[in-house]
Amino acid sequence: MAAIPTSTLPDTMGTLRLAPATVADYRRLAEARLPRQLFDYIDGGAVDERTLAANRADFATFHLRQRVLRDVSTVDTSIDLCGQHASMPLVLAPVGLAGLMRRRGEVQAARAAAAAGVPFCLSTVGLCSLEEVRAATNADFWFQLYMMRDRGHVRALLQRARAVGVGTLVFTVDLAVVGSRYRDTRNGMGGGLSLGARLRSALNFAAHPRWLADVALGGRPLVFGNLASLVAGAANIQQFRAWIDAQFDPSVTWRDIEWLRAEWPGTLIIKGVLEAGDAVAAADAGAQGIVVSNHGGRQLDSAPSSISALPRIVDAVRGRIDIFMDGGVHTGQDIVKALALGARSVMIGRAWVYALAARGEAGVRHILSQLQRELSVTLALTGLTSVSDVSPDILLRD
Ligand SMILES: Cc1cc2nc3c(=O)[nH]c(=O)nc-3n(C[C@H](O)[C@H](O)[C@H](O)COP(=O)(O)O)c2cc1C
């Protein structure tokens, strides 16, 4: 499959550009607003970024059937997600360090998700803690867990999540070790910069005064949310990364899912499954759902795109558990394609973070309303009036 790098997706050259309309528009705005290191941290993937590109490009290998004269005057995009009513089949995926993109960014995104009526999932490594997000919104939100070597720390995190009313836990399993992300290496996210490189980096931060005023001055960018008490000594992102490398547990196996199942009585979703056998194992282990995901192309480069892996997994699981998918979802058509292939819902990662970086809470609200409108229009133009009516027969393949 020929991969289209996201940076060369078609541009609307010559258009009077007064307002953002798409995820690609928000990506451009985010690029202008953020220091290079931070934009690349969001935008980049692992190694040659093949999987990152395939996540987007492979959506284009599916086409939708245009069906006419079917009374589509009312279209319903709503759905139940893990017992929670949602305005559409979409969840804000967990994104670490989102609070670096805007002041208290996770809170802004959680509020936008609540206003749009979709779940927000807070990352273990968010800058805002569980308690801060709880205080900022009345809506239910989800929590994403990375396993740490010290199970006492994990147990304490789970207790905090329950104490603030989290009912759905998303356990991420595709980060046994952190993928090789060379944009971050080149930008010094892993440390080891020469004096000259440090100076150039500082100049790049200084060249983004709006970001500096918003996040660096007053955004508490170096307080690491849920992990703050554990990493109190980390004076910069590099030291935080080093702590993660040392503390996250690469020895986790399916037996740890049993332990987690016993510790967490709520809904359990396992995120980062790309193989049919692993999906069946997740169902056997008592998970209520999985996320078909390659971590947005940030982990194993050359892994298949999520949308291409989805059909095999749907076949293998045979309706036993809910299947979410993420990776490259940028449009309402992408959502319909994922549902047609058997997903219950999608998650979006970069899409909401670009909008957050560009316009804060208002940006996230706007991109969510754009996606919902596009989903509704797509359903209508394929002759459907509800997300529950989406089935494989609206798809055509290359
Ligand atoms: C900057 C960034 C940070 C991420 N941090 C986490 C994380 O902390 N936990 C997690 O489970 N997934 C994390 N992910 C993966 C997302 O949850 C999601 O799987 C991915 O972004 C989906 O692909 P998309 O960005 O193309 O929508 C991160 C992704 C990005 C882009």
The ligand as a Gaussian input file, in Angstrom:
#p B3LYP/6-31G(d) Opt

LIG

0 1
 C        1.237000      12.829000      21.641000
 C        0.589000      11.509000      21.935000
 C        0.631000      10.991000      23.223000
 C       -0.020000       9.786000      23.509000
 N       -0.052000       9.344000      24.802000
 C       -0.740000       8.211000      25.096000
 C       -0.897000       7.790000      26.436000
 O       -0.442000       8.452000      27.365000
 N       -1.563000       6.630000      26.663000
 C       -2.116000       5.886000      25.649000
 O       -2.703000       4.832000      25.895000
 N       -2.001000       6.289000      24.359000
 C       -1.354000       7.438000      24.064000
 N       -1.290000       7.868000      22.776000
 C       -1.980000       7.102000      21.723000
 C       -3.426000       7.582000      21.575000
 O       -4.191000       7.226000      22.690000
 C       -4.091000       6.989000      20.327000
 O       -3.948000       5.598000      20.348000
 C       -3.516000       7.526000      19.021000
 O       -3.203000       8.886000      19.136000
 C       -4.526000       7.312000      17.897000
 O       -4.029000       7.766000      16.678000
 P       -4.351000       9.206000      16.062000
 O       -3.484000      10.186000      16.793000
 O       -3.982000       9.061000      14.631000
 O       -5.819000       9.493000      16.289000
 C       -0.666000       9.072000      22.473000
 C       -0.692000       9.605000      21.183000
 C       -0.098000      10.806000      20.910000
 C       -0.184000      11.369000      19.521000

